[in-house]
């Protein structure tokens, strides 16, 4: 019989250890295979490529390599790809990278300017005389160019 007071013995509890382990084992499962693609590395690679193209693109120029004259009041214009680039060097006249002389130059200028009135960008070497560049300017004007620009470099002190 249970005695009243501080000397009472507590009733024995049943051990539930076996039941707990059985229950935990049923809760733990081996996870299903996920068939999702992790796009984070793909996004990283695309962003790196975008940055590379953004850095390299302004350094590219169209036409042949020319040492342009320097000007003090230089205005920078972005190359939209619409302009027709005519380069004048000591060894000849180039449209984009094609070397053309005489009648071939005039025919190509007329062909390029016939469909639309594209702006013409003339890049002339600084070692050339004004007379050599003037001849090309006259041919461009005779072909029907409406807008003509001369390429220069910014004078750096």
Helices and strands as residue ranges (DSSP letters): H 17-27, H 40-57, E 70-71, E 84-89, E 92-95, E 98-100, H 102-115, E 120-124, H 130-142, E 148-150, E 153-154
